[in-house]
């Protein structure tokens, strides 16, 4: 059965056992508050808070948050904090890496390092899941956080990663819309050319376990009315589960537009690494961080191999 709400996701995450987290630049009130939300929701977490220890402890006192299940490691310099949490995950001491009060690039540059990073067999990409008022299902968007201007082969991996997440959420055959400005292929719109190539590749078996089509405008992808008015006949039109954006700029703007204009709720993290990596915006509230943590716990099935 497909997971159709965040309430279902959190309920399922409760049964995934205790997880260890490692937070870079953990002197962030919203991160610590998200852990308190997780505790209240019945999610078992412990681990490492790497950052300015004095600020971390001050925030905990002010907000009434217990740090009993966490080891606080004093490292106020963001890049060194990022390196510390990545190494903790690489050594099997943490199941999930979380970005705190530092820039996304500062964490990902270490995570992507070929010698000490968290690269796995596939391309690292970001998958966001949105619970949008008025929609009867969750919507998946990728990639809005890792690959700035993906080429066709990188977009292929972006699609595969998003499809794998959707499968884990119970969608047996998710419908994937590769977005562009319009359904028409135009030589001056590179996204439309990439989308056409990817749709053809999907036909030839490059993408398994999904129905893929593109190029497709956003309204056509999610609105059956728009698809009907435009005369677009596609099994994906008006029914898309996964939206593949042309680049990080488009994805980031779309994601924040959905959050702020539609008042949606979001969960998301980097997939394709050895462990999930949460790269929430520094402006994200505790709820978004909590939902992202619940998503990571749900998808992270194996416990850390070493004790704290």
C-alpha positions in Angstrom: 0.0 0.0 0.0 1.3 3.4 -1.0 2.2 6.0 1.7 -0.2 8.8 1.0 0.5 11.2 3.9 3.3 12.3 6.2 1.2 10.9 9.1 1.6 7.4 7.6 5.3 8.0 7.0 5.9 8.9 10.6 3.9 5.9 11.8 6.0 3.6 9.7 9.3 5.3 10.8 8.5 4.4 14.4 9.0 0.8 13.6 12.5 1.3 12.0 14.4 1.0 15.2 16.8 3.5 16.9 19.0 5.5 14.6 22.1 7.5 15.2 22.4 11.0 13.7 25.5 13.2 13.2 24.7 16.9 12.9 27.2 19.4 11.4 27.1 22.9 13.0 24.5 21.7 15.4 24.2 25.1 17.2 20.8 25.5 15.4 17.6 25.9 17.5 15.4 24.4 14.7 17.5 21.2 14.5 17.3 20.6 18.2 13.6 21.4 18.3 13.1 18.9 15.5 14.7 16.2 17.6 12.2 17.1 20.4 9.4 16.7 17.9 10.9 13.3 16.9 11.0 12.2 20.5 7.4 13.2 21.0 6.4 11.3 17.9 8.0 8.1 19.2 11.1 8.1 16.9 14.2 6.8 18.7 17.3 8.8 17.9 20.7 9.5 19.5 24.1 10.4 18.2 26.5 13.3 17.8 26.0 17.1 17.8 29.1 18.7 16.3 29.4 22.5 16.5 29.8 25.3 19.1 29.2 23.3 22.3 28.5 26.4 24.4 25.7 27.5 22.0 24.3 24.0 21.7 24.0 23.7 25.4 22.6 27.2 25.8 19.9 26.4 23.2 19.0 23.2 25.0 18.6 24.9 28.3 16.5 27.7 26.9 14.2 25.3 25.0 14.1 22.6 27.7 15.6 20.0 25.4 17.4 17.0 26.9 20.8 16.2 25.4 21.1 12.9 27.3 21.1 10.8 24.2 23.7 12.9 22.3 27.4 13.4 22.5 28.3 17.1 22.0 31.5 17.6 20.1 33.0 21.1 20.2 33.9 22.2 16.7 32.7 25.7 15.9 34.4 25.8 12.5 31.8 24.7 9.9 34.1 22.9 7.4 35.7 21.0 10.2 32.3 20.1 11.7 31.2 18.9 8.3 34.3 16.7 8.0 33.7 15.3 11.4 30.1 14.2 10.8 31.0 12.7 7.4 33.8 10.6 9.0 31.4 9.5 11.7 29.0 8.2 9.1 31.8 6.7 7.0 33.0 4.8 10.0 29.6 3.4 10.6 28.9 5.4 13.8 26.0 7.3 12.3 23.0 6.3 10.2 22.0 9.8 9.1 24.0 13.0 8.4 22.2 16.3 9.1 23.1 19.9 8.1 22.8 22.4 10.8 23.9 26.1 10.8 26.2 25.9 7.8 25.9 26.3 4.0 24.8 23.3 2.0 27.9 23.5 -0.1 30.1 23.3 3.0 28.6 19.9 3.9 28.2 18.5 0.4 31.8 19.3 -0.6 33.0 17.0 2.1 30.3 14.3 1.5 31.2 14.3 -2.2 35.0 14.0 -1.6 36.2 10.9 -3.4 38.6 10.0 -0.6 36.8 10.6 2.7 33.2 11.3 1.5 30.0 9.3 1.4 29.8 8.5 -2.3 28.1 5.2 -3.2 27.5 3.5 -6.5 25.0 6.1 -7.8 24.9 9.8 -8.3 23.9 11.8 -5.2 20.7 13.6 -5.8 18.0 15.3 -3.6 14.5 13.9 -3.5 11.8 16.2 -1.9 8.4 14.9 -1.0 5.5 17.4 -0.6 2.1 17.1 1.1 0.2 19.8 -0.7 -3.3 21.1 0.4 -5.9 20.0 -2.0 -3.9 17.0 -3.4 -4.8 13.5 -2.5 -1.3 12.1 -2.7 2.3 13.0 -2.0 4.3 14.6 -4.8 8.0 13.9 -5.3 10.3 16.5 -6.8 14.0 16.1 -7.9 16.6 17.4 -8.1 16.3 20.7 -6.2 19.5 20.6 -4.1 22.6 18.8 -5.4 23.3 18.7 -9.2 23.2 22.3 -10.5 22.9 21.8 -14.2 22.5 18.1 -14.9 23.2 16.6 -18.3 21.0 13.8 -19.8 23.0 11.0 -18.1 22.8 12.8 -14.7 19.1 13.3 -15.2 18.7 9.6 -15.9 20.3 8.9 -12.4 18.1 11.6 -10.9 15.0 9.8 -12.2 16.2 6.4 -11.1 16.9 7.7 -7.6 13.5 9.3 -7.3 11.8 6.2 -8.6 13.6 4.1 -6.0 12.3 6.4 -3.2 8.8 6.2 -4.6 9.0 2.4 -4.7 10.0 2.4 -1.1 7.0 4.5 -0.4 4.8 1.9 -1.9 4.3 3.2 -5.5 4.7 0.1 -7.7 4.7 2.1 -11.0 5.1 5.8 -10.3 4.3 8.2 -13.1 7.2 10.5 -13.9 6.9 13.9 -15.7 10.1 15.4 -17.0 9.3 19.1 -16.8 10.0 21.9 -19.3 8.3 25.2 -20.2 6.0 23.4 -22.7 5.3 20.1 -24.3 6.8 21.2 -27.6 10.4 20.3 -28.3 12.4 23.4 -29.2 16.1 23.6 -30.0 16.4 26.8 -27.9 14.9 25.1 -24.9 17.5 22.5 -23.8 15.2 21.1 -21.1 12.7 20.0 -23.8 15.4 18.2 -25.8 16.7 16.4 -22.7 13.2 15.4 -21.7 12.5 14.0 -25.2 15.7 11.9 -25.0 14.9 10.6 -21.5 11.3 9.7 -22.5 12.7 7.7 -25.4 15.4 6.1 -23.2 12.6 5.1 -20.8 10.7 3.4 -23.7 13.9 1.5 -24.5 14.2 0.1 -20.9 16.7 2.5 -19.4 14.3 3.3 -16.5 12.6 0.4 -14.9 9.5 0.4 -12.7 8.0 3.7 -13.8 6.0 5.3 -16.5 8.0 8.3 -17.9 7.0 11.1 -20.3 8.2 14.5 -21.3 8.7 17.2 -22.1 5.7 18.3 -20.0 4.7 21.6 -18.6 3.9 21.7 -14.9 0.2 22.3 -15.3 -0.1 19.4 -17.7 1.7 17.1 -15.4 -0.5 17.7 -12.4 -3.8 18.9 -13.8 -6.1 16.5 -15.7 -8.1 19.6 -16.8 -5.1 21.3 -18.3 -4.0 18.1 -20.1 -7.5 17.7 -21.5 -7.8 21.3 -22.7 -4.4 21.1 -24.3 -5.3 17.8 -25.9 -2.3 16.1 -24.4 -2.7 12.3 -24.3 -0.3 10.6 -22.0 -0.6 8.2 -19.1 1.4 10.7 -17.0 -0.5 13.9 -17.9 -2.6 15.1 -15.0 -1.4 12.1 -12.8 2.3 12.6 -12.2 3.7 11.4 -9.0 7.3 12.5 -9.6 8.3 15.8 -11.1 11.8 16.0 -12.6 13.0 19.6 -12.8 15.4 20.9 -15.5 18.0 22.1 -12.9 18.6 23.1 -9.3 17.4 26.7 -9.8 14.0 25.6 -11.1 13.7 22.9 -8.4 14.7 25.2 -5.6 12.3 27.9 -6.7 9.5 25.4 -7.2 10.0 23.8 -3.8 10.1 27.1 -1.9 7.1 28.4 -3.9 5.1 25.3 -2.9 6.1 25.7 0.7 5.5 29.4 1.1 2.6 30.1 -1.4 0.7 26.8 -1.0 1.6 26.3 2.6 2.6 22.8 1.9 4.6 20.5 4.1 7.9 19.0 2.9 10.3 16.2 3.7 13.5 15.5 1.8 17.1 14.5 1.8 20.0 13.5 -0.4 19.9 9.9 -1.7 22.6 7.9 -3.5 25.1 8.3 -0.6 26.1 5.7 1.9 23.7 7.2 4.4 20.8 9.8 4.0 22.0 13.4 4.1 19.6 16.1 5.3 20.3 19.5 3.7 17.3 21.5 4.8 17.4 25.2 4.3 18.7 27.1 7.3 15.4 29.0 7.2 13.3 25.7 7.4 11.3 25.4 10.6 11.5 22.5 13.0 8.5 20.6 11.5 10.2 20.4 8.0 13.4 19.1 9.6 11.4 16.6 11.7 9.6 15.3 8.6 12.9 15.0 6.7 14.3 13.1 9.6 11.3 10.8 9.7 11.7 10.2 5.9 15.4 9.4 6.4 14.6 7.0 9.3 11.9 5.3 7.2 14.3 4.8 4.3 17.3 3.9 6.4 16.7 0.3 7.3 20.1 -0.8 8.6 21.4 0.3 12.1 24.8 1.7 12.7 27.5 -1.0 12.9 29.4 0.5 15.8 28.3 1.7 19.2 28.7 5.2 20.4 
